[in-house]
């Protein structure tokens, strides 16, 4: 059955046609909504076609790590909820959720878009720990790019809680301080199916991938991170072509923020 679907998909791509009529380098409708959670310090909902996810930021005061007494912490977790797809199961995060979280986290971290030293409250004693949780609401492919957008949007929406004299956060009272986002790293995943490169695949297209490469770039085109997936190798020419596509698409998606 999979071979038949793959042949049908390749025949369509050879004719320069996708199942939903898009071009190979065309995204579905992108929607970003800020402030969707009343209890999170920052939140956002992102839709790529029928793929829909929500990201929320929670901040807590913690003791810094001994080797970084002046730095706070940033962590990204992804939860693939069964309500979003029959493919997802309840329980601890699986390998797919872990990979999406790591790729998203690495893009944020390696871009240095947030100065972790700005999270320091008192050197060696108290720092802010920032946790970003991403949860799926509906799945129809391309969670890597959806997560990248949602996490960035949620961080942009974040208001830091106020602190009392004992450095205890008051979550009911938000300060005017925001997380200082110096750059906007955008992760774009390009999928190779046969000899074709496509972006923003539906679940049906994504199931037929041979390889994929997520490229996170900044506004000036600088590459922050890359992550390959799939069992088929990519040539140097493939990588160069994918980087060109990712850079162009990142500029397009960045406008939605």
N, C-alpha and C positions, 0 to 999 in steps of 0.2 A: 504493500500500500504506500509506504514511504517513497519507494522508488518511482511509483506512478506519479505521486504528487510532485516529486522533485523534477521529473521529466516535464510535467505540465508547467511547472514554474519556470524552468529553463527555456522551454519553448516560448513562453510569454515574454521573458526577458530578452530572448534573442530577437523578438519582434518589437523590442523596446516598449513593452506594455507590462504594467503591474496589475495585480488583481483589482485594486481600487481606482485605477486610471492615472495614478501619479507617475511622474518621471522618477528615474532611479535615484536622483539626488534631491528629491522633494520630500519635505516633512509634511505630516498631517497637520491639522489645525492645532496650534499651540495656545493653551490658555494658562495663565498664572493668576492666582487669587491670593492676596496677602491677608494675614490676620484672621485665619479661619478657626483658631482655638482661643477661647477666652482665658484659659489657664496656663498656656505656654508663654514663655517670655518672647517667643517669636514663632510664627508658623506660616505655612503656605501650602496651597493645593495646586498641583500641576496636572494638566491633561495633555496628552499627545494622542489625538484621535480618541480611541476608546480606552487607552491606558490612562489610569488615574491614580495618583498617589498623594499622600499628605506627609508633610514633614513638620516636626515641632522641636523647638529648642527649650531645654531646661537647664538652669544654671544653679549650681550649689557651691558653697564655700568648703574647700578641702585643704588638707595639708599638702604642700608641693612635694614632688619627688626629690630625694636627697641630691641627685646629680643636676637638678634644674630648680634651685630654690627661688628663682625669680620668674619662673614661667608657670602659667596656668595650663590646663589640659583641654583638649578638644577630641571628642570621640563621635563617630558616626555608626549607628546601628540600623540595619534594614530588617524589616519583618515582612515576610511574604505570607499574607494572611489567606487562609482557605476560602474566605468569602470572595476573594478576588479571582480565583481560578480553581478548577478541580485538580490542577497540577500541583497545587501547594498543599502541604500538610501542616497540621498543628504540631507544636513542640519546639524544641530548641532550633535556632537558625541553622539551615542546611548549608551546603557548600555554595549554592547559587547566591543565597542571601549574604553570606560572608564575603564572596567575591565582589558583589555590587557595593557593599559597605566599604571594603578596602580600596576599591578603585576610586570611589567618591571621596573618601577620606584623604587618599594620597593626592588627588588633584587639588584639594583645598590646602593641605599641609605643604606640599612642595611648591605651590605658587607663592607661599609666604604672603597670602592676601590678608592674613590676620597676624598681628604682632602678639604672640603668646605672652610676651613680657607685660603687655598692657593688662593682662588678667591678674597681675600680682597685686595683692592687697597689702600684705606685710611680708617682706622678704624672709623666706625660710619658715614662715608660720601659716600664712593664709593666702590662698589663691582661688580664683574662680575656676571651676570645672564646668565645661560646656558640653552637654550631651545633645546630639541631634538624632532623633528617632524618625525613621522613614517607614511608613506603613502603606501597603498596597490596598487600594479600594476596588480597582478593576484592572485586569491584565489583558492586554492585547499587543504584547511585544515591546521591546526597547525600554526596559526598566533602567538600564545604565544611564541613558541621557535624561530620562525623567527624574531620576534620583539626583543627578548633578544639578539640574535646574531647581528642584524643590529645596535641596539643602542650601543652595546659595540664596534663594529667595527667602527662606525662613531666617537665615542669618541676617539678611538685610532688614528684616522686619523686627529683629530682636531689640527689646528695651531692657537694660540691666536693672535688676531689683535694687531698691535702696537698702543701705546697711545701717543698723543701729550702732550705738557706741560699743557694743560687744562683738561687732562684726558678724551679726546674725542677720541674714537677708529677710526683708519684709516683702513677701511675694504679692501682697495686696497693693503695695505702693511701688510703682515703677519710677525709676529716676528718669531724667532727661537724657541720660547717657545711652549711647547705642554702641554696638560692636563696630569698631572702626574697620570697615572693609576697604582695604587699599586697592584691591584689584578684583576682577571678576573672572575666575577660571571657569571655562565652559568645557565640559566633556562631550565629545562627539564620537559615537561608535559607528564605524563603517563595516558593513558585513560583505563578505565575499561569497557569492553563490555562483558556482561554475567560474566563468571568466568575468562575471559582472560584479560591480561594487554598488551597493544600495545603502541608503540611510533610512532610519526610522522604520524598520520592518514591522509588519503586523505579526501576530503570533504564528500564523501559518507560514509566512515567509521566514521568520526567525528559526523555525523548526528545521529548515532545509539548509542552514548555513554550512559552509565548509570552513570558514575562518572569520574572525572578527578582530578589529583593533580599535580600542578606545584611545583617543588622543585628546588630552586636556591642554588647551591653549589660552593665552592671555590676549588682550586687545591688540597688542603689537605683533601677534603671531608667535610669540615665544612658547615653546613646548614645556609644560610643567611635568607631565607624566604620560606614560603609555602602558597599555595592558593588552596582551593578545589572548584570544580565546579560540576554541575550535581546534580540530585535529590536523587540519591541512596547513602546511608551511606557507609562509608569505615570502615572496622574493623581495629583493631590495627595491625593484621597480614598483612592486605592489605597495610597499610601505611609503614610498615617495608619493605615489598617486593618492593613497589614503590620507596622508598628511595634508596634501593640497585640498582635498575635499573637506576634511575636518576643519581646517582653518577658515575656509569660506563659509561653512555652515555655522561655525561658532559665532562669526560676525552677525549672521542672520538671527540666530537665537538670542544673542545678547541684547538685541533691541527689545525683546519681550520683557526683559527685566526692568 
